[in-house]
Amino acid sequence: MNLKLLIRNFLKITWKKVVAIILFPFAAFLTLLFGFVFDEILGLGSNAISDALYLLANYFYLFIFLPLTFVDIDFSSSLVFGIALLLTVVWWYILSCVLIFLWEKRISELWGG
C-alpha cells in the first residue's frame, strides 16, 4: 500500500476517534476519583498495594494530560497556557488514533481478517 494512504487513513477523523477524545478527560477524572475513594472514603491508603494502584492511576492521569504537565500555571503566561491546552487536544487526537488503530487491528486478528 501507499504510505500516504496509510497515514491518511490513520489520521482520518472518525466518530470512534471523536468519542475517544471526549472520553480521555473522563478517564482522567475517574482515575483521580478512584484514588480519592480508595484513600479517603474506604480508608485503604495505608498498605503498599493501594499506594501502588494510586500511583499507577496518577501516572495514567499525567499521561493523559502530558502537555499540561510541562506548564507551570503560576509562572507562565496565558499564551503559553493556551498553547499547552491546544497541544493537549492534539495529544488526545494522537492517542485516539493509536487506540483505534490498535483496537481495529486486534479485532481483525480475532476475526481472522
Secondary structure, 3 states (H helix, E strand, C coil): CCHHHHHHHHHCCCHHHHHHHHHHHHHHHHHHHHHHHHHHHCCCCCCHHHHHHHHHHHHHHHHHCHHHHCCCCCCCCHHHHHHHHHHHHHHHHHHHHHHHHHHHHHHHHHCCC
